Amino acid sequence: MTDGAGGAKEGFQILVPLAEGFEELEAVTIIDLLRRAGFGVIVAGLRSGPVRGSRDTVIVPDSVLEEVLEQQFDMIVLPGGLPGSDNLNSDPRIHQLLGRTAAAGGLVAAICAAPKVLASAGLLSGRRATSYPGVLEQMDLPDVQLCSEGWCRTVT
């Protein structure tokens, strides 16, 4: 992901999908930090128009998800929040993009309540995972090792 000088790899494309009820701090921080690092970040709303976060902050995405469905991303980052994570989880296009990205060797990441989307997409099977307390514990995930103490990093 870096060039020889420690900068961002040219052409590395990251998708941050936004659904109504996303957690503002998680979305804006990820978008800002990745862009400052020189990565190409596309913010896509599930529907056209502005997207309202869980604390009533309104974000205008770069694109609508439908317009980027056929694009190949190197990474997808899902911000958490409720009902944002549930809205992402109920959209089959998100599951399709996550599965395709992971199958191509890309990275997928989820924050707070959003790991439920990775679990529902079948991407946590045989892995360690963490989430906002209680989110993954409410799901039937016998082949996922839940990590709730200390440092837990899951890379998919």
C-alpha positions in Angstrom: 0.0 0.0 0.0 3.0 2.4 0.0 5.4 3.5 -2.5 9.1 3.2 -1.8 9.1 6.6 -0.2 6.4 5.8 2.3 3.6 7.6 0.5 0.3 6.2 -0.5 0.3 3.8 -3.5 -0.9 5.6 -6.5 -4.3 4.3 -7.7 -5.3 2.6 -4.4 -9.1 3.1 -4.3 -11.1 2.9 -1.1 -14.9 2.9 -0.9 -16.7 4.3 2.2 -20.4 3.6 1.8 -22.8 5.8 3.8 -26.3 4.7 4.9 -28.8 6.8 6.8 -27.9 6.7 10.5 -24.1 6.3 10.0 -21.9 7.4 12.9 -20.5 10.7 11.9 -17.2 10.6 13.8 -16.3 7.2 12.4 -17.2 8.1 8.8 -15.6 11.6 8.6 -12.4 10.6 10.5 -11.8 7.7 8.2 -12.5 9.7 5.1 -10.3 12.6 6.2 -7.4 10.5 7.4 -7.3 8.4 4.2 -7.5 11.4 1.9 -4.8 13.2 3.9 -2.6 10.1 3.4 -3.1 10.4 -0.4 -5.5 7.5 -0.9 -8.3 7.7 -3.4 -11.5 7.7 -1.4 -15.0 7.5 -2.8 -17.9 8.2 -0.5 -21.0 6.7 -1.9 -24.6 7.0 -0.5 -26.9 4.0 -0.8 -29.4 6.4 -2.5 -28.9 9.7 -4.3 -28.7 12.9 -2.3 -27.4 13.9 1.1 -27.1 11.2 3.9 -28.1 12.0 7.5 -26.0 10.6 10.2 -27.1 9.3 13.6 -26.5 12.7 15.2 -28.3 14.6 12.4 -25.1 15.7 10.6 -25.8 15.7 6.8 -23.0 14.6 4.4 -23.1 14.9 0.7 -21.5 11.8 -0.8 -19.2 11.9 -3.8 -21.4 9.4 -5.6 -24.4 7.1 -5.3 -23.6 3.4 -4.8 -25.3 2.4 -8.0 -22.7 4.4 -10.0 -19.7 2.6 -8.5 -21.0 -1.0 -8.3 -18.9 -2.2 -11.2 -15.7 -0.5 -9.9 -13.0 -2.6 -8.3 -11.9 -1.3 -4.9 -8.7 -2.1 -3.1 -10.5 -1.6 0.3 -14.0 -1.0 1.6 -14.4 0.6 5.0 -17.8 0.5 6.8 -18.5 3.2 9.4 -20.7 2.0 12.2 -23.6 3.7 13.9 -27.2 2.7 14.3 -29.3 2.4 12.3 -26.6 3.0 9.7 -25.0 -0.4 10.2 -28.4 -2.1 9.9 -29.2 -0.1 6.7 -25.8 -1.2 5.2 -26.5 -4.8 6.2 -30.0 -4.8 4.6 -28.6 -3.7 1.2 -27.5 -6.7 -0.9 -25.3 -4.5 -3.0 -23.0 -3.9 0.0 -22.7 -7.7 0.5 -21.9 -8.1 -3.1 -19.2 -5.5 -3.1 -17.7 -6.8 0.1 -17.6 -10.4 -1.2 -16.1 -9.3 -4.5 -13.5 -7.1 -2.9 -12.4 -9.8 -0.4 -12.3 -12.5 -3.2 -10.0 -10.3 -5.2 -7.6 -10.0 -2.3 -8.8 -6.5 -1.3 -9.3 -5.4 2.3 -12.5 -4.9 4.1 -12.9 -3.1 7.4 -15.8 -2.3 9.7 -16.1 -0.1 12.8 -18.4 -0.2 15.9 -21.6 -2.0 14.9 -20.7 -2.5 11.3 -18.8 -5.8 11.7 -22.4 -7.3 11.7 -22.3 -6.5 8.0 -19.1 -8.5 7.5 -20.6 -11.4 9.5 -23.8 -11.4 7.5 -21.7 -11.4 4.2 -19.9 -14.5 5.5 -16.5 -12.7 5.7 -15.8 -13.4 9.4 -16.0 -17.2 9.3 -12.9 -18.8 10.9 -11.7 -15.4 12.0 -11.4 -13.4 15.2 -13.6 -10.3 15.3 -14.7 -7.5 17.6 -17.5 -5.0 17.5 -19.4 -2.6 19.7 -20.4 -4.6 22.8 -23.2 -6.9 22.1 -23.5 -6.5 18.4 -21.8 -9.7 17.3 -22.8 -11.5 20.4 -26.5 -11.2 19.3 -25.7 -13.1 16.1 -25.4 -16.9 15.7 -21.7 -17.0 14.7 -20.3 -20.4 15.9 -17.3 -20.2 13.6 -16.2 -16.7 14.6 -14.0 -16.1 17.6 -15.3 -13.1 19.4 -12.7 -10.9 20.9 -13.9 -8.5 23.6 -10.8 -7.9 25.8 -7.6 -6.2 25.0 -6.3 -5.7 21.5 -8.1 -7.5 18.7 -7.2 -7.0 15.1 -9.0 -8.9 12.3 -7.8 -8.4 8.8 -9.9 -9.7 6.0 
